[in-house]
Structures are given as structure tokens and as C-alpha cells.
């Protein structure tokens, strides 16, 4: 008897790869040609990819905040050097 071994979903290589895969899933689901079981699997994978993308964006926003905090400072203007 053979059993299907559920392998864990792969983590996308990058934000762009996750977004491209998510776009493909949405297109396939919108076409309405997937059987119910495949639709459910695609929906589950889509939610995983969405979470990955949201986390990547959150991480990028945090990095921008840190960079801005370290570089955006009030510099003295030419008038202040009197």
C-alpha cells in the first residue's frame, strides 16, 4: 500500500519568487479549472506565500526605519554658521 507523504512546503527563494508563484496560483484559481482538492491545496499554498510576502515587507519596512533613524538628522544650515 502506498501512502502520499506530505512534504513540507518549500520556502520561496525571494519575495519576488513568492509573488510570482502567488500570481500563478491566483490565475489558476480564477480560471476555475482546478478540482476541489487542488483548489484547497492552492489556497493553502497561497496563504503561506502571502504570509511570507507580508513578513518580507514588514522586515524591509523595519530596515528602512532603522536606516532613516540613523541618517535623517538635522544638519546645520549656512545661516547657523554665523
Backbone as numpy.savetxt, mean C-alpha at the origin, in Angstrom:
# Nx Ny Nz CAx CAy CAz Cx Cy Cz
-5.14 -39.29 -0.65 -5.98 -38.12 -0.65 -5.10 -36.89 -0.65
-5.37 -35.97 -1.57 -4.58 -34.75 -1.64 -5.35 -33.63 -0.98
-4.64 -32.82 -0.27 -5.28 -31.67 0.37 -4.62 -30.41 -0.13
-5.41 -29.40 -0.24 -4.87 -28.11 -0.66 -4.14 -27.50 0.52
-2.89 -27.20 0.34 -2.15 -26.53 1.39 -2.24 -25.03 1.13
-2.78 -24.36 2.09 -2.93 -22.90 1.96 -1.59 -22.26 2.28
-0.96 -21.72 1.25 0.31 -21.05 1.49 0.03 -19.61 1.88
0.84 -19.07 2.77 0.61 -17.70 3.21 0.76 -16.72 2.05
-0.03 -15.65 2.08 0.06 -14.67 0.99 1.45 -14.01 0.98
1.90 -13.75 -0.23 3.21 -13.13 -0.37 3.11 -11.64 -0.07
4.13 -11.14 0.58 4.21 -9.70 0.81 4.69 -9.06 -0.48
4.01 -8.00 -0.92 4.43 -7.33 -2.16 5.86 -6.80 -2.04
6.52 -6.73 -3.19 7.90 -6.22 -3.24 7.96 -4.73 -2.93
6.90 -4.02 -3.33 6.89 -2.57 -3.16 5.46 -2.06 -3.15
5.31 -0.80 -2.82 4.01 -0.14 -2.86 3.44 -0.20 -4.27
4.29 0.07 -5.25 3.85 0.07 -6.64 3.39 -1.31 -7.10
4.09 -2.35 -6.67 3.71 -3.72 -7.03 2.37 -4.08 -6.38
2.19 -3.68 -5.14 0.92 -3.95 -4.45 -0.23 -3.21 -5.13
0.00 -1.98 -5.51 -1.03 -1.19 -6.17 -1.39 -1.79 -7.53
-0.40 -2.26 -8.27 -0.66 -2.89 -9.57 -1.46 -4.18 -9.40
-1.09 -4.98 -8.41 -1.83 -6.22 -8.16 -3.26 -5.92 -7.74
-3.42 -4.92 -6.88 -4.75 -4.52 -6.43 -5.59 -4.03 -7.59
-4.98 -3.28 -8.50 -5.69 -2.80 -9.68 -6.16 -3.97 -10.54
-5.33 -4.99 -10.68 -5.70 -6.18 -11.44 -6.85 -6.93 -10.80
-6.83 -7.02 -9.47 -7.91 -7.69 -8.75 -9.22 -6.95 -8.94
-9.18 -5.64 -8.82 -10.39 -4.83 -9.00 -10.95 -5.01 -10.41
-10.07 -4.99 -11.41 -10.52 -5.15 -12.80 -11.18 -6.52 -13.00
-10.57 -7.57 -12.44 -11.13 -8.91 -12.59 -12.47 -9.03 -11.89
-12.59 -8.42 -10.72 -13.86 -8.50 -9.99 -14.94 -7.67 -10.68
-14.56 -6.53 -11.22 -15.53 -5.69 -11.93 -16.04 -6.36 -13.20
-15.21 -7.21 -13.81 -15.62 -7.92 -15.02 -16.71 -8.94 -14.70
-16.79 -9.36 -13.45 -17.85 -10.26 -13.02 -17.72 -11.67 -13.55
-16.55 -12.08 -13.94 -16.36 -13.40 -14.53 -15.76 -14.42 -13.56
-15.50 -14.02 -12.32 -14.89 -14.93 -11.36 -15.96 -15.74 -10.65
-15.72 -17.04 -10.46 -16.64 -17.84 -9.64 -16.62 -17.33 -8.20
-17.61 -17.68 -7.44 -17.76 -17.18 -6.07 -16.51 -17.42 -5.23
-15.98 -18.63 -5.26 -14.81 -18.96 -4.44 -13.61 -18.08 -4.82
-13.40 -17.89 -6.10 -12.29 -17.03 -6.55 -12.55 -15.57 -6.21
-13.80 -15.16 -6.26 -14.14 -13.78 -5.88 -13.83 -13.53 -4.42
-14.16 -14.49 -3.58 -13.86 -14.34 -2.15 -12.36 -14.30 -1.90
-11.62 -15.17 -2.58 -10.16 -15.18 -2.43 -9.56 -13.86 -2.94
-10.09 -13.36 -4.05 -9.60 -12.09 -4.60 -9.91 -10.94 -3.64
-11.10 -10.96 -3.06 -11.47 -9.91 -2.10 -10.54 -9.94 -0.89
-10.27 -11.14 -0.39 -9.38 -11.28 0.76 -7.99 -10.75 0.42
-7.46 -11.14 -0.75 -6.14 -10.66 -1.16 -6.14 -9.15 -1.33
-7.24 -8.63 -1.88 -7.36 -7.19 -2.05 -7.30 -6.44 -0.74
-7.95 -6.98 0.29 -7.91 -6.31 1.59 -6.50 -6.36 2.18
-5.79 -7.46 1.94 -4.41 -7.55 2.42 -3.52 -6.53 1.71
-3.71 -6.41 0.41 -2.92 -5.44 -0.36 -3.26 -4.01 0.06
-4.54 -3.75 0.31 -4.96 -2.43 0.75 -4.30 -2.07 2.08
-4.28 -3.00 3.01 -3.62 -2.76 4.29 -2.13 -2.49 4.10
-1.49 -3.25 3.21 -0.07 -3.03 2.93 0.15 -1.62 2.39
-0.69 -1.21 1.44 -0.55 0.12 0.83 -0.80 1.22 1.86
-1.81 1.04 2.69 -2.10 2.04 3.71 -0.95 2.18 4.68
-0.34 1.06 5.06 0.81 1.10 5.97 2.00 1.77 5.31
2.23 1.48 4.04 3.35 2.10 3.32 3.16 3.60 3.23
1.93 4.04 2.96 1.65 5.48 2.90 1.82 6.14 4.27
1.36 5.46 5.29 1.51 5.99 6.65 2.98 6.13 7.02
3.77 5.12 6.67 5.21 5.18 6.94 5.87 6.34 6.18
5.47 6.53 4.93 6.03 7.62 4.12 5.65 8.98 4.72
4.39 9.12 5.16 3.96 10.38 5.77 4.76 10.66 7.04
5.02 9.63 7.83 5.81 9.82 9.05 7.23 10.25 8.71
7.81 9.66 7.67 9.16 10.06 7.26 9.19 11.51 6.80
8.16 11.94 6.08 8.09 13.33 5.63 7.98 14.27 6.83
7.16 13.90 7.80 7.04 14.73 9.02 8.38 14.88 9.71
9.11 13.79 9.81 10.43 13.83 10.47 11.39 14.71 9.68
11.39 14.54 8.36 12.28 15.36 7.53 11.91 16.84 7.62
10.63 17.14 7.59 10.19 18.54 7.68 10.56 19.14 9.03
10.44 18.36 10.09 10.75 18.86 11.42 12.24 19.20 11.54
13.07 18.46 10.83 14.51 18.70 10.92 15.01 19.75 9.94
14.25 20.06 8.90 14.76 20.99 7.89 14.00 22.30 7.82
12.74 22.30 8.21 11.97 23.53 8.13 12.17 24.34 9.41
13.10 25.25 9.34 13.41 26.11 10.47 13.34 27.54 10.00
13.10 28.44 10.92 13.10 29.86 10.59 14.55 30.33 10.48
14.90 30.76 9.29 16.23 31.29 9.07 16.16 32.81 9.18
17.21 33.41 9.68 17.20 34.88 9.78 17.17 35.50 8.40
16.37 36.54 8.30 16.29 37.24 7.01 17.41 38.26 6.94
17.57 38.87 5.77 18.62 39.88 5.57 18.38 41.07 6.47
17.11 41.37 6.78 16.78 42.51 7.65 17.21 42.25 9.10
17.31 40.99 9.51 17.66 40.67 10.89 19.14 40.87 11.17
19.95 41.05 10.14 21.40 41.18 10.32 21.83 42.63 10.50
21.01 43.45 11.06 21.36 44.87 11.23 22.27 45.09 12.37
